[in-house]
Amino acid sequence: MALLTIEVDLPADLTITAYHRHGAGHGLEVSWPLPSRCRCDRCHYEDAAHLEFKDTAAVVRDLDLWGQPSFWIFQPVLHRCAHCNHRQHLIPPFKRKEVSYTYRFERHVLRLLIGSDEEEVARRLGISAEMVHLIVRNQLADAKAKQIDPQRVLTDVGIDELSLKKRHKLYATILTDLTDPEQPEVLAVADGRDEAAARKCLGKLTAAQRQQVRAYRADMAQAFHNACRALLPGAKAVVDRFHVARKFNEAIDGQRKKNHAGVQGEVVEGGAEGVPVVDVGVSSGPPDANQSGEAAAGGVVRAAATAAAAVRVPPAVPEDL
């Protein structure tokens, strides 16, 4: 029997107890230390934890494993209040209440939104656009109350815009810690994509942290660079290759459209000038060839079928489509 070892980056105090392979996905049974005391949500009475375990299993989406979806499986735990007999779920430390995905999956979705939109990210991850929208809304709410550890060392950051709606009608600005490129972490999120939004994100850092930053990654929008030059005096700008490639493609596409329109405008309608049959290699054709165009085109022209006869409409397509 062959043994396979899988390295999984887990939050602190989380333990994998079993592994299941299901189709194109991975299931990891997890456990975590349970509290010894609980406070009732209803009467606010705090007492020793009176834990009850449900017979069913709960499943939440986590980061992909080997490019395939992975899920954490756990047994839901409840606390029964000794004062009012109210039962309440103990929310695992790796997810928020009433959602089916982990915190780090939320942050992963937020990073994927850089240069994309909700519908595209939803398609890539196999989830609904409504789920992506809820994740962004929760992350925006968390960012407003989040305080960055003033002792945190930052040398590289990224500031990007997120397109929250198709056709880019709603934007947000995101600040990411890129000090460890293998584990980027979202630091702040603000509504909008202007200089004020960038300043709001950078304002979450202390003056000492802003002095420590040596490089910032941003797109080619002037608003972000204005904010970074003002608040990150010791940092150099780095425009990532994604934004360079996007600008290059936009320029090429614009030229293509202009040239295409010009060529189309120069087309002159009319009969073709006489060209000998032997120069174009047109065969003499069958006896029933239509000779009516011979004088204009200089060759044999077959009788053209009518549009109705030339195009066959599949039976499944309605005639009045």
C-alpha positions as CSV (number, residue, x, y, z in Angstrom):
1,M,0.0,0.0,0.0
2,A,1.3,3.4,-0.9
3,L,1.2,6.3,1.6
4,L,0.8,9.9,0.6
5,T,1.7,12.8,2.8
6,I,-0.2,16.1,2.3
7,E,1.1,19.3,3.7
8,V,-1.7,21.6,4.7
9,D,-1.3,25.1,6.2
10,L,-3.7,25.2,9.2
11,P,-4.7,27.9,11.6
12,A,-3.3,27.6,15.2
13,D,-4.8,24.9,17.4
14,L,-6.7,23.2,14.5
15,T,-6.1,19.5,14.0
16,I,-6.9,17.2,11.1
17,T,-8.3,13.9,12.3
18,A,-9.3,12.2,9.0
19,Y,-9.1,12.6,5.3
20,H,-11.8,11.7,2.7
21,R,-11.5,11.8,-1.1
22,H,-14.9,12.5,-2.8
23,G,-14.9,12.9,-6.6
24,A,-12.8,15.9,-7.5
25,G,-12.8,17.3,-4.0
26,H,-11.0,16.7,-0.7
27,G,-12.6,16.4,2.7
28,L,-10.6,17.0,5.9
29,E,-12.2,16.2,9.3
30,V,-11.0,18.9,11.7
31,S,-11.2,19.5,15.5
32,W,-10.2,22.4,17.8
33,P,-10.0,23.0,21.6
34,L,-13.5,23.6,23.0
35,P,-14.1,26.3,25.7
36,S,-14.5,25.4,29.3
37,R,-16.9,28.2,30.0
38,C,-19.7,29.8,27.9
39,R,-21.9,32.8,28.0
40,C,-25.6,32.4,27.0
41,D,-26.7,34.6,24.1
42,R,-30.2,34.9,25.5
43,C,-29.8,35.6,29.3
44,H,-26.1,36.4,29.3
45,Y,-25.5,34.0,32.1
46,E,-21.9,32.7,32.2
47,D,-21.3,29.2,33.5
48,A,-19.2,26.1,32.9
49,A,-19.8,24.8,29.4
50,H,-22.5,22.2,29.1
51,L,-21.7,20.8,25.6
52,E,-23.9,18.7,23.4
53,F,-22.8,17.2,20.0
54,K,-25.1,16.9,17.0
55,D,-25.3,13.7,15.1
56,T,-24.9,15.4,11.8
57,A,-21.7,16.7,10.2
58,A,-21.1,20.3,9.0
59,V,-19.1,21.1,5.9
60,V,-17.4,24.4,5.0
61,R,-15.4,25.4,1.9
62,D,-11.7,26.0,2.4
63,L,-8.7,26.8,0.1
64,D,-8.2,24.6,-2.9
65,L,-5.9,21.6,-2.5
66,W,-3.9,20.6,-5.7
67,G,-6.1,22.9,-7.7
68,Q,-9.3,21.1,-6.5
69,P,-11.9,22.2,-3.9
70,S,-11.2,21.2,-0.3
71,F,-13.7,21.2,2.6
72,W,-13.4,21.1,6.3
73,I,-15.8,18.6,8.1
74,F,-16.6,18.9,11.7
75,Q,-19.3,17.9,14.3
76,P,-21.4,20.9,15.4
77,V,-21.2,21.6,19.1
78,L,-23.9,23.3,21.2
79,H,-23.9,24.8,24.7
80,R,-27.0,24.4,26.9
81,C,-27.5,27.2,29.4
82,A,-28.1,25.9,32.9
83,H,-30.0,29.1,33.8
84,C,-32.6,29.4,30.9
85,N,-32.1,26.1,29.1
86,H,-31.3,27.9,25.8
87,R,-29.2,26.0,23.3
88,Q,-26.7,27.9,21.1
89,H,-24.2,26.8,18.6
90,L,-20.5,27.3,19.3
91,I,-19.1,29.0,16.3
92,P,-15.7,27.4,15.2
93,P,-12.8,29.9,15.3
94,F,-12.1,29.5,11.5
95,K,-15.5,30.7,10.2
96,R,-18.2,33.3,10.9
97,K,-21.7,32.6,11.9
98,E,-24.2,31.3,9.3
99,V,-21.8,30.9,6.4
100,S,-20.4,27.8,4.6
101,Y,-16.8,28.8,4.1
102,T,-13.7,29.7,6.2
103,Y,-12.2,33.1,6.9
104,R,-9.2,32.4,4.7
105,F,-11.5,31.3,1.9
106,E,-13.0,34.8,2.2
107,R,-9.6,36.4,1.9
108,H,-8.8,34.2,-1.1
109,V,-11.9,35.4,-2.9
110,L,-11.0,39.0,-2.1
111,R,-7.5,38.5,-3.7
112,L,-9.0,36.9,-6.8
113,L,-11.2,39.9,-7.3
114,I,-8.1,42.0,-8.1
115,G,-8.4,42.6,-11.9
116,S,-11.6,40.6,-12.1
117,D,-15.3,40.9,-11.0
118,E,-17.8,39.0,-9.0
119,E,-19.2,36.9,-11.8
120,E,-15.8,35.8,-13.1
121,V,-14.5,34.8,-9.6
122,A,-17.7,32.9,-8.9
123,R,-17.3,31.0,-12.2
124,R,-13.7,30.1,-11.4
125,L,-14.5,28.9,-7.9
126,G,-17.8,27.2,-8.7
127,I,-19.8,29.3,-6.3
128,S,-22.6,31.8,-6.8
129,A,-22.1,35.5,-7.5
130,E,-24.3,36.1,-4.5
131,M,-21.8,34.3,-2.3
132,V,-19.0,36.4,-3.6
133,H,-21.0,39.6,-3.0
134,L,-21.7,38.5,0.6
135,I,-18.0,37.7,1.2
136,V,-17.0,41.2,-0.1
137,R,-19.7,42.9,2.1
138,N,-18.5,41.0,5.2
139,Q,-14.9,41.8,4.4
140,L,-15.7,45.5,4.0
141,A,-17.5,45.6,7.3
142,D,-14.6,43.8,9.1
143,A,-12.1,46.2,7.6
144,K,-13.8,49.2,9.1
145,A,-13.3,47.8,12.6
146,K,-10.0,46.1,12.0
147,Q,-6.9,47.4,13.8
148,I,-3.5,46.5,12.3
149,D,-1.0,45.3,14.9
150,P,1.3,48.4,15.4
151,Q,4.3,46.0,15.9
152,R,3.7,44.3,12.6
153,V,6.7,44.6,10.2
154,L,5.8,45.7,6.7
155,T,8.3,46.0,3.8
156,D,6.1,45.4,0.8
157,V,2.4,46.2,0.2
158,G,0.0,46.1,-2.6
159,I,-2.9,48.5,-3.3
160,D,-5.4,47.5,-5.9
161,E,-9.0,48.2,-7.0
162,L,-11.7,45.6,-6.9
163,S,-14.6,45.5,-9.4
164,L,-17.5,44.4,-7.4
165,K,-20.1,44.4,-10.2
166,K,-20.1,43.4,-13.8
167,R,-19.2,46.2,-16.2
168,H,-17.2,47.8,-13.3
169,K,-20.0,49.9,-11.8
170,L,-19.0,49.4,-8.1
171,Y,-15.4,49.6,-6.9
172,A,-13.4,49.1,-3.7
173,T,-9.7,49.6,-2.8
174,I,-7.8,46.9,-1.1
175,L,-4.4,47.1,0.8
176,T,-2.5,43.8,1.0
177,D,0.6,42.9,3.0
178,L,3.1,41.4,0.5
179,T,6.1,41.1,2.9
180,D,5.7,37.3,2.5
181,P,4.7,36.7,-1.1
182,E,3.7,33.2,-0.3
183,Q,1.1,34.3,2.2
184,P,-0.3,37.7,1.3
185,E,-2.8,39.1,3.8
186,V,-5.5,41.7,3.4
187,L,-4.9,44.6,5.7
188,A,-7.6,47.1,4.8
189,V,-10.5,47.6,2.4
190,A,-12.2,50.9,1.5
191,D,-15.1,51.9,-0.7
192,G,-14.2,53.5,-4.0
193,R,-11.1,53.6,-6.1
194,D,-9.9,57.2,-5.9
195,E,-7.0,58.8,-3.9
196,A,-9.2,59.2,-0.9
197,A,-9.9,55.5,-0.7
198,A,-6.2,54.7,-1.0
199,R,-5.3,57.2,1.7
200,K,-8.0,55.6,3.9
201,C,-6.4,52.2,3.5
202,L,-2.8,53.5,4.1
203,G,-4.1,55.4,7.1
204,K,-4.6,52.1,8.9
205,L,-0.8,51.8,9.2
206,T,1.2,53.7,11.8
207,A,3.7,56.3,10.8
208,A,6.5,54.0,11.7
209,Q,5.0,51.2,9.5
210,R,4.7,53.5,6.6
211,Q,8.3,54.5,6.9
212,Q,9.3,50.8,6.8
213,V,7.6,50.1,3.5
214,R,10.3,49.7,0.8
215,A,8.1,48.9,-2.2
216,Y,4.4,49.2,-3.1
217,R,2.6,47.4,-6.0
218,A,-0.1,49.3,-7.7
219,D,-1.8,49.5,-11.1
220,M,-1.1,52.4,-13.4
221,A,-3.9,54.7,-12.0
222,Q,-2.5,58.0,-11.0
223,A,-4.7,58.3,-7.9
224,F,-3.0,55.3,-6.1
225,H,0.5,56.6,-6.9
226,N,-0.4,60.0,-5.5
227,A,-1.5,58.5,-2.2
228,C,1.5,56.2,-2.0
229,R,4.0,58.9,-2.8
230,A,2.5,61.1,-0.1
231,L,2.2,58.4,2.7
232,L,5.0,56.0,1.8
233,P,8.0,58.3,1.4
234,G,10.6,55.5,1.4
235,A,8.8,53.1,-1.0
236,K,9.4,52.5,-4.7
237,A,6.6,51.9,-7.1
238,V,6.2,48.5,-8.8
239,V,3.7,48.0,-11.5
240,D,2.9,44.3,-11.7
241,R,3.0,42.5,-15.0
242,F,-0.8,41.9,-15.0
243,H,-1.5,45.6,-15.2
244,V,1.2,46.1,-17.9
245,A,-0.2,43.3,-20.0
246,R,-3.7,44.6,-19.6
247,K,-2.7,48.1,-20.7
248,F,-0.8,46.6,-23.7
249,N,-3.8,44.5,-24.7
250,E,-6.1,47.5,-24.4
251,A,-3.8,49.6,-26.7
252,I,-3.5,46.9,-29.3
253,D,-7.3,46.3,-29.2
254,G,-7.9,50.0,-29.7
255,Q,-5.6,50.1,-32.7
256,R,-7.2,47.0,-34.1
257,K,-10.7,48.6,-33.8
258,K,-9.6,51.8,-35.5
259,N,-7.8,50.1,-38.3
260,H,-10.6,47.7,-38.8
261,A,-13.1,50.6,-39.0
262,G,-10.9,52.4,-41.5
263,V,-10.5,49.4,-43.8
264,Q,-14.3,48.8,-43.7
265,G,-14.9,52.5,-44.6
266,E,-12.6,52.2,-47.7
267,V,-14.5,49.3,-49.2
268,V,-15.9,50.3,-52.6
269,E,-19.0,48.4,-53.7
270,G,-19.4,47.4,-57.4
271,G,-18.8,44.8,-59.9
272,A,-15.4,43.2,-60.1
273,E,-13.1,44.1,-63.0
274,G,-12.6,41.5,-65.7
275,V,-10.1,38.8,-64.7
276,P,-9.1,35.9,-67.0
277,V,-10.4,32.6,-65.9
278,V,-7.0,31.0,-66.2
279,D,-5.4,33.6,-63.8
280,V,-7.8,32.7,-60.9
281,G,-8.0,29.0,-61.6
282,V,-11.8,28.8,-61.9
283,S,-13.0,25.7,-63.5
284,S,-15.2,25.9,-66.6
285,G,-18.1,24.6,-64.5
286,P,-21.0,22.3,-65.4
287,P,-23.2,22.8,-68.5
288,D,-26.0,24.4,-66.4
289,A,-23.7,27.3,-65.4
290,N,-25.2,30.8,-65.5
291,Q,-23.4,32.9,-68.1
292,S,-25.1,36.2,-67.1
293,G,-22.1,37.4,-65.1
294,E,-19.5,36.4,-67.6
295,A,-19.1,39.9,-69.1
296,A,-18.7,41.6,-65.7
297,A,-16.4,39.1,-64.0
298,G,-14.6,37.6,-67.0
299,G,-15.4,34.0,-66.0
300,V,-18.0,31.5,-65.5
301,V,-20.5,32.2,-62.7
302,R,-22.7,29.4,-61.3
303,A,-26.3,30.1,-60.6
304,A,-26.6,31.2,-57.0
305,A,-29.0,29.5,-54.7
306,T,-31.5,31.6,-52.8
307,A,-30.8,32.3,-49.2
308,A,-33.7,30.2,-48.0
309,A,-32.4,27.2,-50.0
310,A,-28.8,27.7,-49.0
311,V,-29.4,27.9,-45.2
312,R,-31.0,24.9,-43.5
313,V,-32.8,25.7,-40.3
314,P,-32.6,22.9,-37.7
315,P,-36.1,21.5,-36.8
316,A,-35.5,22.4,-33.2
317,V,-35.2,26.1,-34.0
318,P,-38.6,28.0,-34.3
319,E,-39.3,29.3,-37.7
320,D,-40.1,32.8,-36.3
321,L,-36.9,33.1,-34.3
